[in-house]
Amino acid sequence: MFTNNPFAELSALISTDVMQMYIIIMAILVAGGTILDMMHKKSAKYFFLDSAKNAKNAKRSVGAGEKAGLAVATLANEVLTSGEFCSMKRRISHLLTMYGFIFFVATTAIMIFEVSSAAVVAQLWHIGALMLCLGGYWFWFFIRVDVAAEGAKWYKLVRADIFIVSLFTTATFALIWSYLQSKGMNGKVGEMGLTTLFFVLFIVSNTTLFASVLWSKFAHMFFKPAAAFQKRVAHADGSNLNLPGDFDLSSPEVQARFPDIPEYMGKNPENMGAGIRREAPNHY
């Protein structure tokens, strides 16, 4: 099963041209959905306006070399290792899902555009699907904030769940379809119907995943690295995302600037601690 290219056998029933056209259509749907999402949420406009505002409040200039270093740090931390997640369980689940998705999508395209691809490509396709299932089901049943922290039922569905549900069901149906094909389940009429059923479910779930970008969290994968990089630049140039800095509330200069501090908290306010960071997160 793991060395079997399920699309090679499928090419006897469906032309490779049709399968390749399907891949191209899915790519167009992702691009179109992302553009529509940017237009609807005005994400690009927000980033440009926020960058301009940060530039006005910057205390120092960040050079091209330093920005390149910040870009590498963003790639290494927020993108490749998901270092922004405080919960290790959430981080591992996210990494399994992310890399599983990359392996699965990339090898699907390779196997369809090059049916005679090496066995290692098929192995990566199955490994990617298994990683998607592991990360996706782990998140769905045990990590989701409304399930883990709010006591909601795991089967409660809302529109925001389109992305994760269609993601792990696509991987699940793909694995079952591949297994049935590898076991030669196309011989008898009933067995052929079962194989066809899971292939159809695979296509429906996959199409839902790529066609629902406007209503799902798919597009955030493209915005997240840009937002993380912008945050690093804002900290480096001193604009601090236009947020107030950390003040020593017992400082006379700070109390002169904010007269209500001694009025309400006394001349020597106690350190109130790390706020919400004093408790380690156990879900998100």
Secondary structure, 3 states (H helix, E strand, C coil): CCCCCHHHHHCCCCCHHHHHHHHHHHHHHHHHHHHHHHHHHCHHHHHHHHHHHHHHHCCCCCCHHHHHHHHHHHHHHHHCCCCCCCCHHHHHHHHHHHHHHHHHHHHHHHHHHCCCCCHHHHHHHHHHHHHHHHHHHHHHHHHCHHHHCCCCCCCCCCHHHHHHHHHHHHHHHHHHHHHHHHCCCCCCHHHHHHHHHHHHHHHHHHHHHHHCHHHCCCCHHHHHHHHHHHHHHHHHHCCHHHCCCCCCCCCHHHHHHCCHHHHHHCCCCCCCCCHHHHCCCCCC
